[in-house]
Amino acid sequence: MSASPAPSALSVAGLRAALEPAASVLVPDDDGYETARAVEPGGIDHRPAAIVRPADTAGVARAVRFAHDAGAEVSVRAGGHSVFGLGRSTGALTIDLRGLDALDLDVATRTAWAGGGMTAGAYSTAAGTRGLATPFGDTGGVGIGGITLGGGVGLLARSRGMTIDSLLGAEVVTADGDVLQVDAEQHPDLFWALRGGGGNFGVVTRFRYALGEVSDVVGGVLLLPATPASVAGLVAAAESAPRELTVILMVMTAPPMPMIPAEWHGRLVVMANLCWSGSPAAADAALAPVRDVAAEAGGAIFDGVHAGPYAGLLEGGPQGGSVVATGRTFFTDGVDEAAAAHLLAELEATDAMMRAVQLRVLGGAVADVPRDETAYAHREAAVLGNVAALAPTAEAAAGYTPWVSALAERLRGGHDGLYANFALDGGPDTARAAYPGATWDRLAAVKRTYDPDNVFRGNVNVLPA
Ligand SMILES: Cc1cc2nc3c(=O)[nH]c(=O)nc-3n(C[C@H](O)[C@H](O)[C@H](O)COP(=O)(O)OP(=O)(O)OC[C@H]3O[C@@H](n4cnc5c(N)ncnc54)[C@H](O)[C@@H]3O)c2cc1C
């Protein structure tokens, strides 16, 4: 595979002639280039050779064709939340999909076509006005593009499954600029690969989703003291809860937020993000085991659990730019008190300005789907975890990478897979862990069919078979 041509080798005049007016083109020194190249997470300083902003599928197809013919790498920018800047290659042609944000929602069939550049928050807010939802993550600013293609694990995961479990079809621009309609009947191999295999196979200009009835939910943040018993107890309570309850735990040093009493600032707490999407009348009973854990730990420090629209639970997300994160994702079969004690001791011992272990309890509808039905191959994992450290600069953050790796290694137990959407890098070891065994072989065959030259390589990269 040849490297991308240097920025100057991509003919700007040729690019403009090929693309405008169907897409606007920004190159370094153009007004708007600096703003357009910014992404959400801090510390990512990539300089694409050009940023193309298409208005429609035809504009995307022209941009991909141009890049393919020029031998340039294509990177795709949707919600801009790629955790560690995957897909942000200096010298690549970036296709910015933010202009493709139309939502066509059909209440009668409970299906929707959504533009590939839309955010999860915009989609969920619009669907919520009809009492409907498709499961995405926990953050509204994340793009439906990235989260869907990597899998999608969020606040409705246990009740309604992953995002890919609601995906019905997609419109895809492949590496040679063809536009394909993809679903269970048309290009089924590609449809399988899109459900977890990431941005390896083309640019998705539109997604077609199923929607479920989700009106008000009971959810929000419950903050409690972090002890080995409270961490392990919450994981156990979430695992054995009815599937309408999804719990995402963040074990962390309490930030100086107004809702947290000052005496807790800087001390270890568990921020439990809860979402009960069952009958409101059954909420108290379903949440009782979680509240019992809080009571045994000395009582909730803050209780923000309330009834309200599901879309209201999706956080705005961190403001990028000011801090840089390093992290390591893992799956584990559970977190007992010994593992919880170890993670608390490690969080206490490190001097990172912010550090956290996130634990997303899975099971429920996530585990209903057979392992080989989609390209997400970790259906049986009980918990999806992340260890993260934040620092003021990229260099300082890199200094904590051995620490996050060692802690994740201890917590994963015997599980050696990882979730592509939280991957630190897109290299071969990461890709093999995200896509183990038969999943890898199948993805590599699909890659050979639709992107044999690996034009789409700014991702957890699957090499063509
Ligand atoms: C604050 C935060 C919260 C998060 N919360 C969750 C969560 O709750 N659950 C979860 O599962 N994940 C979560 N994630 C991870 C998130 O799903 C991934 O980082 C995802 O890749 C972001 O998608 P994006 O479109 O915003 O990012 P981008 O950086 O725009 O895209 C990331 C990559 O996805 C691919 N891609 C995106 N859109 C398309 C498209 N239309 N066609 C082809 N390729 C495309 C490209 O390879 C691109 O490089 C979170 C990330 C952050 C930063």
Ligand as a Chemical Component Dictionary entry (heavy atoms), coordinates in Angstrom:
data_LIG
# 
_chem_comp.id                   LIG 
_chem_comp.type                 NON-POLYMER 
_chem_comp.pdbx_formal_charge   0 
_chem_comp.three_letter_code    LIG 
# 
loop_
_chem_comp_atom.comp_id 
_chem_comp_atom.atom_id 
_chem_comp_atom.alt_atom_id 
_chem_comp_atom.type_symbol 
_chem_comp_atom.charge 
_chem_comp_atom.model_Cartn_x 
_chem_comp_atom.model_Cartn_y 
_chem_comp_atom.model_Cartn_z 
_chem_comp_atom.pdbx_ordinal 
LIG C1  C1  C 0 -17.581 11.766 24.495 1  
LIG C2  C2  C 0 -17.748 10.462 23.781 2  
LIG C3  C3  C 0 -18.772 9.607  24.169 3  
LIG C4  C4  C 0 -18.948 8.391  23.533 4  
LIG N1  N1  N 0 -19.959 7.565  23.935 5  
LIG C5  C5  C 0 -20.153 6.385  23.312 6  
LIG C6  C6  C 0 -21.209 5.518  23.710 7  
LIG O1  O1  O 0 -21.959 5.806  24.639 8  
LIG N2  N2  N 0 -21.348 4.346  23.064 9  
LIG C7  C7  C 0 -20.537 3.970  22.036 10 
LIG O2  O2  O 0 -20.749 2.898  21.481 11 
LIG N3  N3  N 0 -19.533 4.772  21.625 12 
LIG C8  C8  C 0 -19.318 5.963  22.241 13 
LIG N4  N4  N 0 -18.286 6.770  21.856 14 
LIG C9  C9  C 0 -17.380 6.299  20.801 15 
LIG C10 C10 C 0 -17.944 6.665  19.442 16 
LIG O3  O3  O 0 -18.957 5.767  19.086 17 
LIG C11 C11 C 0 -16.828 6.565  18.385 18 
LIG O4  O4  O 0 -15.763 7.408  18.735 19 
LIG C12 C12 C 0 -17.369 6.910  17.001 20 
LIG O5  O5  O 0 -16.432 6.497  16.039 21 
LIG C13 C13 C 0 -17.626 8.392  16.860 22 
LIG O6  O6  O 0 -18.326 8.627  15.683 23 
LIG P1  P1  P 0 -18.347 10.084 15.044 24 
LIG O7  O7  O 0 -19.115 9.982  13.793 25 
LIG O8  O8  O 0 -18.762 11.073 16.072 26 
LIG O9  O9  O 0 -16.798 10.339 14.823 27 
LIG P2  P2  P 0 -15.914 10.685 13.565 28 
LIG O10 O10 O 0 -14.600 10.999 14.188 29 
LIG O11 O11 O 0 -16.542 11.673 12.686 30 
LIG O12 O12 O 0 -15.844 9.311  12.801 31 
LIG C14 C14 C 0 -15.107 8.234  13.341 32 
LIG C15 C15 C 0 -14.832 7.230  12.247 33 
LIG O13 O13 O 0 -16.019 6.523  11.934 34 
LIG C16 C16 C 0 -16.079 6.282  10.530 35 
LIG N5  N5  N 0 -17.288 6.947  10.023 36 
LIG C17 C17 C 0 -18.071 7.845  10.685 37 
LIG N6  N6  N 0 -19.145 8.132  9.950  38 
LIG C18 C18 C 0 -19.042 7.444  8.807  39 
LIG C19 C19 C 0 -19.867 7.302  7.658  40 
LIG N7  N7  N 0 -21.042 7.931  7.554  41 
LIG N8  N8  N 0 -19.436 6.484  6.662  42 
LIG C20 C20 C 0 -18.266 5.833  6.766  43 
LIG N9  N9  N 0 -17.445 5.914  7.829  44 
LIG C21 C21 C 0 -17.845 6.692  8.847  45 
LIG C22 C22 C 0 -14.799 6.779  9.939  46 
LIG O14 O14 O 0 -13.868 5.717  9.908  47 
LIG C23 C23 C 0 -14.357 7.820  10.940 48 
LIG O15 O15 O 0 -12.983 8.012  10.959 49 
LIG C24 C24 C 0 -18.072 7.999  22.478 50 
LIG C25 C25 C 0 -17.039 8.861  22.097 51 
LIG C26 C26 C 0 -16.868 10.083 22.738 52 
LIG C27 C27 C 0 -15.738 10.991 22.323 53 
# 
loop_
_chem_comp_bond.comp_id 
_chem_comp_bond.atom_id_1 
_chem_comp_bond.atom_id_2 
_chem_comp_bond.value_order 
_chem_comp_bond.pdbx_ordinal 
LIG C1  C2  SING 1  
LIG C2  C3  SING 2  
LIG C2  C26 DOUB 3  
LIG C3  C4  DOUB 4  
LIG C4  N1  SING 5  
LIG C4  C24 SING 6  
LIG N1  C5  DOUB 7  
LIG C5  C6  SING 8  
LIG C5  C8  SING 9  
LIG C6  O1  DOUB 10 
LIG C6  N2  SING 11 
LIG N2  C7  SING 12 
LIG C7  O2  DOUB 13 
LIG C7  N3  SING 14 
LIG N3  C8  DOUB 15 
LIG C8  N4  SING 16 
LIG N4  C9  SING 17 
LIG N4  C24 SING 18 
LIG C9  C10 SING 19 
LIG C10 O3  SING 20 
LIG C10 C11 SING 21 
LIG C11 O4  SING 22 
LIG C11 C12 SING 23 
LIG C12 O5  SING 24 
LIG C12 C13 SING 25 
LIG C13 O6  SING 26 
LIG O6  P1  SING 27 
LIG P1  O7  DOUB 28 
LIG P1  O8  SING 29 
LIG P1  O9  SING 30 
LIG O9  P2  SING 31 
LIG P2  O10 DOUB 32 
LIG P2  O11 SING 33 
LIG P2  O12 SING 34 
LIG O12 C14 SING 35 
LIG C14 C15 SING 36 
LIG C15 O13 SING 37 
LIG C15 C23 SING 38 
LIG O13 C16 SING 39 
LIG C16 N5  SING 40 
LIG C16 C22 SING 41 
LIG N5  C17 SING 42 
LIG N5  C21 SING 43 
LIG C17 N6  DOUB 44 
LIG N6  C18 SING 45 
LIG C18 C19 SING 46 
LIG C18 C21 DOUB 47 
LIG C19 N7  SING 48 
LIG C19 N8  DOUB 49 
LIG N8  C20 SING 50 
LIG C20 N9  DOUB 51 
LIG N9  C21 SING 52 
LIG C22 O14 SING 53 
LIG C22 C23 SING 54 
LIG C23 O15 SING 55 
LIG C24 C25 DOUB 56 
LIG C25 C26 SING 57 
LIG C26 C27 SING 58 
# 
